[in-house]
Amino acid sequence: MLNPTGSTYRRLAKAMQHAMQIPEGDALIFLIGKGSEHNNLEALETFVKETILTLEDECGVIMLPLLLDRLEQTLNHWSAA
């Protein structure tokens, strides 16, 4: 379903680093990285990639009731016409 690019992961990681005022350095590698990252930004990027993969299933569960409601509204609109 979701298919973000590498640049999307990087932009999201940079935005998170800025929003949470995470300094340069490598402390996050141990906490949220896989060990191959060189700095906090790369660790955040790994976190974003891994999290987005798990969110895909959750998103489907959350979206189903909304999609069903929208479909019902659309069908009711056309049946009333």
LOGUZA-935196 format. One record per residue (C-alpha): residue number from 1; z, x, y. Coordinates in steps of 0.001 Angstrom, whole numbers, plus 524288, in hexadecimal, padded with zeros to 5 digits. Layout:
[kolse NUM,[Z,X,Y]] ...
***
This chain:
[kolse 1,[80000,80000,80000]] [kolse 2,[80482,809C5,80A39]] [kolse 3,[7FC49,815F5,80B63]] [kolse 4,[80133,81E36,816BE]] [kolse 5,[7FB1B,82B61,81987]] [kolse 6,[801F7,8386B,81ABF]] [kolse 7,[8012A,83779,82975]] [kolse 8,[807F7,82A39,828F2]] [kolse 9,[8132D,8300D,82134]] [kolse 10,[81410,83B4B,82AE8]] [kolse 11,[81409,83237,836CD]] [kolse 12,[81E8F,829A6,830D3]] [kolse 13,[826C0,8359D,82D7D]] [kolse 14,[82552,83ADB,83B5F]] [kolse 15,[82920,82DA8,84102]] [kolse 16,[8351E,82D10,83859]] [kolse 17,[838D9,83AF2,83BF6]] [kolse 18,[837D6,83791,84A52]] [kolse 19,[83EAC,82A61,84935]] [kolse 20,[84A23,82FFE,841A6]] [kolse 21,[84A6F,83C99,8498A]] [kolse 22,[8495C,844EE,83D55]] [kolse 23,[848CF,85333,84131]] [kolse 24,[83F80,85D95,83C4D]] [kolse 25,[844C2,86493,83075]] [kolse 26,[84521,86284,821E3]] [kolse 27,[851D8,85B46,81F12]] [kolse 28,[84AEE,84EC8,81AC5]] [kolse 29,[8433A,8558B,81004]] [kolse 30,[84F21,85525,80728]] [kolse 31,[85277,84715,80AA2]] [kolse 32,[84578,83FEC,80AC2]] [kolse 33,[83B12,849B1,806CC]] [kolse 34,[83631,84E69,7F9C1]] [kolse 35,[838FD,85CAE,7FC74]] [kolse 36,[82B44,86134,7FFAA]] [kolse 37,[82BFE,85D8B,80E11]] [kolse 38,[82D9A,867EB,81883]] [kolse 39,[83496,86025,82315]] [kolse 40,[83AD8,8532F,826BE]] [kolse 41,[82DED,84D33,82AE4]] [kolse 42,[827D4,84FDE,81DAA]] [kolse 43,[83400,84A74,816FF]] [kolse 44,[832C9,83E1F,81F32]] [kolse 45,[8247D,83D31,81B8F]] [kolse 46,[8281D,83DD8,80D1D]] [kolse 47,[8326A,83367,80F61]] [kolse 48,[82865,82A98,8160F]] [kolse 49,[81E84,82C3E,80AFA]] [kolse 50,[82885,8296F,80069]] [kolse 51,[82E66,81DF1,807A9]] [kolse 52,[8214E,81797,80A7E]] [kolse 53,[81E10,8180F,7FC03]] [kolse 54,[82A91,810AC,7F8C4]] [kolse 55,[828E1,80728,80408]] [kolse 56,[81BB5,802A6,7FEFD]] [kolse 57,[821F5,7FA9D,7F41A]] [kolse 58,[82C9C,7F583,7FD20]] [kolse 59,[82266,7F1B9,80728]] [kolse 60,[81B3F,7E980,7FD14]] [kolse 61,[827BA,7E23A,7F9AF]] [kolse 62,[82AD6,7DFC9,80801]] [kolse 63,[81CF2,7DBF9,80B87]] [kolse 64,[81A9E,7D22B,80099]] [kolse 65,[822AD,7C706,8068F]] [kolse 66,[81C9C,7C999,813E5]] [kolse 67,[80EE7,7C980,80E41]] [kolse 68,[81195,7BD0D,8069B]] [kolse 69,[816BC,7B670,812DD]] [kolse 70,[80AE3,7BAC6,81AAC]] [kolse 71,[801B6,7B5FB,80FF4]] [kolse 72,[8088E,7A8E0,80FA1]] [kolse 73,[8077B,7A7A8,81E72]] [kolse 74,[7F90B,7AB07,81E0F]] [kolse 75,[7F624,7A17C,8131B]] [kolse 76,[7FDC0,796B7,819F1]] [kolse 77,[7F650,7997A,8267F]] [kolse 78,[7E93C,79804,81F97]] [kolse 79,[7ED43,78C07,817D9]] [kolse 80,[7F184,78546,82474]] [kolse 81,[7E45B,787E9,82AD5]] 
***
